[in-house]
Amino acid sequence: MSGNTHRFTWAEIDLGAYRRNVARLAKSARGETWSVVKADAYGHGAIECARAALEAGATGLCVALVGEGEEIRLAGVAAPILVMSEQPPDQLEDLVRLGLTATVYNPGSIDALARVASRIGVMTKVHLKVDTGMHRVGAAPADAVKHAQLIASHEWLELEGVYTHLATADMLDRDVDSQRQVTIMTEVVGDLRKVGIAPRHVHIANSAATLRQLGDSSLNTLHRVGIASYGALEVDGVGSDLEPVMSLKARVSHVQTVDAGEGVSYGLRRPLERRTTVATIPIGYADGVRRAWWERGAVLIGGKRRAFAGVVTMDQVMVECGDDAVRVADEVVLLGSQGGENISAGDWAKALGTISYEVLTGISPRVPRRYIR
């Protein structure tokens, strides 16, 4: 977005931390590591993170949309890029021309992709997704062989992979469900081999499954690592050595003293208990600071946690600073560390009843990203 690069609000993206995370995940992987950079790399910047992931040892990338893959291709990235769901018919020509790897799970989509690949004359790699229990998308296990044979029957399609997605890999008390999915996938791979189909890649592991090493090596020729690479995995016992990649910062834009009993922000909801310094920060819910965060959240100024003085507004928040000397342009940390204090995406998520994915991807594009290389 033009005109926002000199805002008093920005997100710092530590590409060094990101590279280290990817390298650590690659060590845990039993096969190749493909970094998930969909949704603008979870708000961190797809092109920058794609390049950094490949530098750190990833051999492929994963996206959700053809347009996401196109952005990365146009930046000169030649690595394999898997589009992780079926795409609308009008996107298939771009998918093929860009050399993206398609995910398929319906016969109609397989045939449509084959027609486009044949017309253009480009061999297109395909991964067949199987629904082993998450019930989001994927072919029924009983149909996997039939679908694979249909792919193989098309001259311009190459069945490079078969995969599934584990629904409870990040839930230690639901391992029975993960094991059920692993068992089903093992049976699918066995059925494919019985008819002479042995794709180069079989993959089941997301971030949590990679760190927990779920499934044997035959099901993990590559690992799709996403949230862990951004240092925001929320699973007890794993990922503690991963580093947060994004910090959200701002500068104080206004300082005033407000008397006891006065309310601050819309609704004047919580009158101040004493006369206090109130600092205004130019960031709000249009930037990704959820409105409900004001009741339980805080920011860091001068190495101290500062409670919100009132509700989050679209472009600004106000915080209580007591008797401390706070000045315009002082640095504010909304995500990250300052002094000995830290506020994480997990802290936001816990207070808001959500997950760190939503916190990170919710940081608006109007917040400029500054890359630490």
C-alpha positions, 0 to 999 in steps of 0.5 A: 500500500503506497503512502504508509512506509513512514507511519508511526506503526510498523511490523518488524520481520526478522528473516534471520529468525525465520531462517533459523526456524526453517533450518531447525524444522528441516532437521526434524523432518524425515524428508524434504521441507516445503515451507507454507507461505500462503496468506502472504506468509501468514502476514510476514511477506510471501516473497521475502519468506519464500526466498529465506526459506529456500536459503535455509534448506527448504526445497519447495513452497506451499500456497493456497491460491494460484495468485499467491504462486504467481506473485512468487514466480514473478519474483524469480523463484523457480522452486516447486510451488504446491497449490494446496486445493483445487482451483476455479476453472479460470485459474487453471491456465495460469497454474499450468503456465506458471509451472505450479503443482496442482492439488486435485481430488475430484474427477471433474477437476482432474479432467479439466486440468488435463485439458488445459495442460494438453492444450498448452503442451505443458507437463503438469505435476499433480498431488492427489489429496485424500480425506483421511478424517479431517473432512475439509477437502480430499478424495475418499480413501476408497476412491484414491486408486481410481482417481490416481489411475485417472490422473495417470491416464492423461498424457500431460499430467504427472502424479508426483504426490499423494497426501492428507492433512492431520486434523489433531496433530497439535492436540496431544490428547487426540493422538488416537485420531491422528493415528487413525488418519495415519493408518488410513493413509498407510492403507491408501499408499499400499493400495496404490502400490498394488496397482503399480502406482508409487508417487515420488512424494507421500506427505502427511505432516504439518508443523506439529506433526513434523516436530512430533514426528508423527507417521513413519518415513514412508508417509513423510517424503516431504513436510509442509511446515507453516506456523512453526516456521514463524515461531508461533506454534502452540503445542506443549512440549515441542517448538520451544526453541523456535523464535518469533519472527514478527514484532509489531511496533509503533511510536507514541503520537500524543501524550496528555494527562487525564483526571481521575473519574474521566473516561477514555475512548468510545463509550467512556467505559472505564473511568480512570481510578486516578489522575494519569498520563495517557499515551495515544498510539496510532494503531487500531483495529483496521491494523489488526489490533482486535477491539476486544483486546483492550479489556485483557491486553497491554502494550510495552512502553519503557519496558513496562506493561501498559493497560489500555485506557479505553476501547480500541478504535479504528486507527488509534489506541490509548494506554495508561502510563501512570506518573511515568514520563512518556514522550511523543515518539517513544517506542511502543511494542504490541507484539515482541519484547522490550526490556524484560517484558514480552507479549506474544501472538499466543498471549493475544490468542489466549486472551481473545479465544483464538489461535496465533494464526488468526493474530498474525494473518490479521495484521493488516497490509496497511501496516508496513513491514520492515525486514531485518536481514 
